[in-house]
């Protein structure tokens, strides 16, 4: 794998992580409300809960993939040296 390929994969995964984190944080207000009122979040807001669970699962899988990609050693770049002309 070349450095630019690794960088692109990581960029895409990190961008996706931000989207997933946004989905998870959207349920925070409802979850906080349920905690304060002693309600069950998954029963009170089932669609929010399902979106949160799905996003969290994908987020965790992506974290493992990011770690795997970061551990990959990249191929050295080919160096093109200019030849001096006499």
Order of alpha helices (4+ residues) and beta strands (2+ residues): alpha-alpha-alpha-alpha
